[in-house]
Amino acid sequence: MQVAIEAKAIPRVTGDDLKGLRQLAVDHSRAGRQLVVCLETKPRRTDEGIAILRAAEFVAELASGEPFGNG
């Protein structure tokens, strides 16, 4: 698995919102990049490396192929 993407229609992602991606990493040790697409105002990265991106930034990355290692 190259990338795991979760979309959230919330303005602030908290630790509780990351339970699914954290469990995915436990269940699939080869999971690659993990990211949450949401309504936050600034991109950030959690301590465990989960990228949190605004929808517009994700679309720009998607257009370049970056989320999948093509950019």
VOBATOR-246661 format. One record per residue: residue in three letters; x, y, z of N, C-alpha, C in turn. Coordinates in steps of 0.2 Angstrom, whole numbers, padded with zeros to 4 digits, always signed. Example, Ala and Ser with C-alpha at 12.3 -4.5 7.8 and 13.67 -1.06 7.14 Angstrom:
<atoms>
Ala+0066-0028+0039+0062-0022+0039+0066-0016+0039;Ser+0064-0011+0035+0068-0005+0036+0064+0000+0039;
</atoms>
This chain:
<atoms>
Met+0004-0006+0000+0000+0000+0000+0004+0006+0000;Gln+0004+0011-0005+0008+0017-0005+0005+0022-0001;Val-0001+0023-0001-0004+0029+0003-0011+0028+0006;Ala-0012+0030+0012-0019+0029+0015-0021+0037+0016;Ile-0027+0038+0013-0030+0044+0013-0037+0044+0017;Glu-0038+0049+0022-0044+0049+0025-0046+0056+0024;Ala-0053+0057+0023-0056+0064+0022-0060+0066+0028;Lys-0059+0072+0031-0063+0074+0037-0066+0081+0035;Ala-0072+0082+0036-0075+0088+0035-0075+0092+0042;Ile-0070+0093+0045-0069+0096+0051-0063+0102+0051;Pro-0064+0107+0055-0059+0112+0054-0052+0111+0058;Arg-0052+0106+0063-0047+0104+0067-0046+0096+0068;Val-0041+0093+0066-0040+0086+0067-0037+0085+0074;Thr-0040+0080+0078-0037+0079+0084-0035+0072+0084;Gly-0032+0070+0090-0029+0063+0090-0035+0057+0089;Asp-0041+0059+0092-0046+0054+0091-0048+0053+0084;Asp-0047+0058+0080-0049+0058+0072-0044+0053+0069;Leu-0038+0052+0072-0033+0048+0068-0033+0041+0070;Lys-0038+0038+0074-0038+0031+0076-0038+0026+0070;Gly-0042+0028+0065-0042+0023+0059-0035+0023+0056;Leu-0032+0028+0054-0025+0028+0051-0020+0025+0056;Arg-0021+0026+0062-0016+0023+0067-0017+0015+0067;Gln-0023+0013+0067-0024+0006+0067-0022+0003+0060;Leu-0023+0006+0055-0021+0004+0048-0013+0003+0048;Ala-0010+0007+0051-0002+0006+0051-0001+0000+0056;Val-0004-0001+0061-0003-0007+0065-0005-0014+0061;Asp-0011-0014+0058-0013-0019+0054-0009-0021+0047;His-0006-0016+0044-0003-0016+0038+0004-0013+0039;Ser+0009-0016+0041+0015-0013+0043+0019-0010+0037;Arg+0017-0012+0031+0020-0009+0025+0016-0003+0022;Ala+0011-0001+0026+0008+0005+0024+0013+0011+0023;Gly+0012+0015+0018+0016+0020+0016+0014+0027+0019;Arg+0014+0032+0015+0012+0038+0017+0004+0038+0020;Gln+0003+0042+0025-0004+0042+0028-0005+0050+0028;Leu-0011+0051+0026-0013+0058+0026-0021+0059+0027;Val-0022+0065+0030-0029+0067+0031-0030+0073+0027;Val-0036+0073+0023-0038+0079+0020-0044+0082+0024;Cys-0043+0089+0025-0048+0092+0030-0049+0099+0029;Leu-0052+0103+0033-0053+0110+0032-0049+0114+0037;Glu-0043+0111+0039-0038+0115+0043-0035+0121+0039;Thr-0033+0126+0042-0030+0132+0038-0023+0131+0036;Lys-0019+0127+0040-0012+0126+0038-0010+0119+0038;Pro-0006+0117+0034-0004+0110+0034+0001+0108+0040;Arg+0001+0102+0042+0005+0100+0047+0006+0093+0047;Arg+0010+0090+0051+0012+0083+0052+0012+0081+0059;Thr+0009+0076+0061+0008+0073+0068+0015+0070+0070;Asp+0016+0069+0076+0022+0066+0078+0024+0059+0075;Glu+0018+0055+0073+0019+0049+0070+0020+0049+0062;Gly+0020+0056+0060+0021+0057+0053+0015+0057+0048;Ile+0009+0057+0051+0003+0058+0047+0002+0065+0045;Ala+0002+0066+0038+0001+0073+0035-0006+0075+0036;Ile-0007+0081+0038-0014+0084+0038-0014+0090+0033;Leu-0018+0090+0028-0018+0094+0022-0025+0097+0021;Arg-0025+0104+0019-0031+0107+0017-0033+0104+0011;Ala-0039+0104+0009-0042+0101+0003-0038+0104-0003;Ala-0037+0110-0004-0034+0113-0009-0027+0111-0010;Glu-0023+0110-0005-0016+0108-0005-0016+0101-0008;Phe-0021+0097-0005-0021+0090-0007-0023+0089-0015;Val-0027+0093-0017-0029+0093-0025-0023+0095-0029;Ala-0019+0100-0026-0013+0102-0030-0008+0096-0030;Glu-0007+0093-0024-0003+0087-0024-0005+0081-0028;Leu-0012+0080-0028-0014+0075-0033-0013+0076-0040;Ala-0014+0083-0042-0013+0085-0049-0005+0083-0051;Ser-0001+0084-0046+0006+0083-0048+0008+0075-0047;Gly+0004+0071-0044+0006+0064-0043+0009+0063-0036;Glu+0011+0069-0032+0015+0068-0026+0012+0064-0021;Pro+0006+0063-0020+0003+0059-0014+0005+0051-0016;Phe+0006+0050-0022+0008+0043-0024+0015+0042-0026;Gly+0019+0047-0024+0026+0046-0025+0028+0047-0033;Asn+0024+0050-0036+0025+0052-0043+0028+0059-0045;Gly+0028+0063-0039+0029+0070-0040+0036+0072-0038;
</atoms>
